[in-house]
Amino acid sequence: MSKRSAGLLVYKRAGEGLQVLLVHPGGPFWAKKDDGVWSIPKGEYGADEAPLSAARREFAEELGIVPRGDCHALGEVKQRGGKIVTAFALESDLEISIIKPGAFEMEWPPKSGRRQSFPEVDRVAWFSPEDARVKILESQRDFIDRLLALVAKS
């Protein structure tokens, strides 16, 4: 069975357009990578948890902020490794300066026997949909198009 992940694509209205919130993964593997590695804040969940609950929980864990507001389903995508990602749109003018990312520990450098702590996300930023398409993981680009379609209907 494929692993499942859920997340929130937070957006805000900016002038005539929109901006979307993306996160850059923390840790040494991602430090020198930029285009094509940003993501919506998300994380894995089990069969006993609803995707929307998992998306809200993971957002709070990764960014240290409890997301508030109504969410709208953006569907699912399948990532290259087979993981299924479910996303929900949430409109919020979130102030990114108050974000306090969670952390994880790993052995670093590899085979050194030393454990180091790294932030789950090392950068958080607002992007126009056009710029977000360049920054976000290829498999998650559909979420941006689905968000634009959703907002156009409202």
C-alpha positions in Angstrom: 0.0 0.0 0.0 1.3 3.5 -0.9 2.2 5.9 1.8 -0.2 8.8 2.2 0.5 12.4 3.0 -1.8 15.4 3.4 -1.1 19.2 3.4 -2.5 22.7 3.1 -1.9 25.0 0.2 -2.4 28.3 1.9 -3.1 31.3 -0.3 -3.8 35.0 0.0 -5.2 37.6 -2.4 -2.5 40.1 -3.5 -3.7 43.0 -5.7 -5.2 41.5 -8.8 -3.7 38.0 -8.2 -2.9 35.4 -5.6 0.2 34.3 -3.7 0.7 30.8 -2.3 2.7 29.7 0.7 5.5 27.1 0.1 8.1 25.6 2.4 11.7 24.6 1.6 12.7 21.3 3.3 15.3 21.6 6.0 18.4 19.5 6.5 21.7 19.0 4.7 20.3 17.1 1.7 18.3 20.2 0.6 20.6 23.0 1.6 21.9 23.7 -1.9 18.7 22.9 -3.9 16.0 25.4 -4.7 13.9 25.1 -7.9 11.7 22.0 -7.9 12.1 21.1 -4.2 9.7 23.4 -2.4 6.4 21.9 -1.2 3.1 22.6 0.5 3.4 22.0 4.2 2.4 18.3 4.6 3.1 15.0 6.2 2.2 11.4 6.4 -0.8 10.0 8.1 -2.3 6.6 8.9 -5.6 4.9 8.1 -7.0 6.0 11.4 -6.7 9.8 10.6 -8.8 11.8 8.2 -6.7 13.6 5.5 -7.9 17.1 6.5 -7.1 16.5 10.2 -3.6 15.3 9.2 -3.1 18.3 6.9 -3.9 20.7 9.8 -1.8 18.7 12.3 1.2 18.6 10.0 0.9 22.3 9.2 1.1 23.1 12.9 4.0 20.7 13.5 6.1 22.0 10.6 5.3 25.7 11.1 4.4 26.1 14.7 1.1 27.8 13.8 -2.4 26.3 14.0 -4.2 27.0 10.7 -7.6 28.5 11.0 -10.4 28.8 8.4 -12.4 26.8 6.0 -10.5 24.3 3.7 -11.4 23.2 0.2 -10.3 19.9 -1.3 -7.8 20.1 -4.1 -7.7 16.4 -4.7 -4.7 14.0 -4.8 -1.5 13.7 -6.8 1.0 10.8 -6.9 4.6 11.7 -6.3 7.5 10.1 -8.1 8.2 7.6 -5.3 4.6 6.5 -5.2 3.4 8.5 -2.2 -0.2 9.9 -2.6 -0.5 13.5 -1.5 -3.9 15.0 -0.7 -4.1 18.8 -0.5 -6.6 21.3 0.8 -6.7 25.1 0.0 -6.9 27.5 2.9 -7.2 31.3 2.4 -5.1 33.1 5.1 -3.0 36.2 5.2 -0.4 34.4 7.4 2.5 36.5 8.7 5.5 34.3 8.0 7.7 36.1 10.5 5.9 34.4 13.4 6.6 30.9 12.0 8.6 28.6 14.3 9.5 25.4 12.4 9.6 22.0 14.1 12.9 20.0 14.1 14.1 16.5 13.4 17.3 14.7 14.3 19.5 12.6 12.1 23.0 11.2 12.0 25.2 13.8 10.3 27.6 13.5 8.6 26.6 10.0 7.5 28.3 7.2 9.4 29.8 9.7 11.9 27.9 8.4 14.9 26.9 12.0 15.7 23.3 13.2 15.7 22.3 16.7 14.7 19.1 18.6 14.8 17.7 20.3 11.7 14.6 22.4 11.1 11.8 20.5 9.2 11.6 23.6 6.9 14.4 26.1 6.6 12.6 28.7 4.5 8.9 29.7 4.1 7.9 32.2 1.4 4.9 33.6 -0.5 5.1 33.1 -4.3 3.0 34.2 -7.2 1.4 31.1 -8.9 3.9 31.5 -11.8 7.0 31.5 -9.5 5.5 28.7 -7.4 5.3 26.4 -10.4 9.1 26.8 -10.7 9.8 26.3 -7.0 7.3 23.5 -6.1 7.9 19.8 -6.6 6.8 18.8 -10.1 4.2 16.4 -8.8 2.5 19.2 -6.7 2.2 21.7 -9.6 -1.4 20.5 -10.3 -2.4 21.8 -6.9 -1.6 25.3 -8.0 -3.8 24.9 -11.2 -6.6 23.4 -9.1 -6.4 26.3 -6.6 -6.6 28.9 -9.5 -9.6 27.1 -10.9 -11.3 27.0 -7.4 -10.7 30.7 -6.8 -11.9 31.6 -10.3 -15.3 30.0 -9.5 -15.7 31.9 -6.3 
